[in-house]
Amino acid sequence: MWKHLHPGQNVCLGDQLRYIDKSVLHTENIFKVVKTEQHYFQIVSDGKDHQPTGKYQSTRIIRYFDIGYNVELEVWTNQSN
């Protein structure tokens, strides 16, 4: 189940993320976390079903500070709370 990634919430290596962007609701932009640091993390396209272009390049570095302000993401979780 997809859950909104909140400001201050950290991600872990291997987490799957997707962008929340109303202009591209018809596409699935799934990324995998490959590196985490104190202030940022790096994601790469999972490359299964799509080839991201433009704003959704295959590799991105996301600052934790931007989550909820400039970047809206969801994280995949197997828990159904």
HELIX and SHEET records of a PDB file:
HELIX    1   1 LYS A   22  VAL A   24  5                                   3    
HELIX    2   2 TYR A   64  ASP A   66  5                                   3    
SHEET    1   A 6 TRP A   2  HIS A   4  0                                        
SHEET    2   A 6 LEU A  73  TRP A  76 -1                                        
SHEET    3   A 6 GLN A  16  TYR A  19 -1                                        
SHEET    4   A 6 ILE A  30  THR A  36 -1                                        
SHEET    5   A 6 TYR A  40  SER A  45 -1                                        
SHEET    6   A 6 THR A  59  ARG A  63 -1                                        
END                                                                             
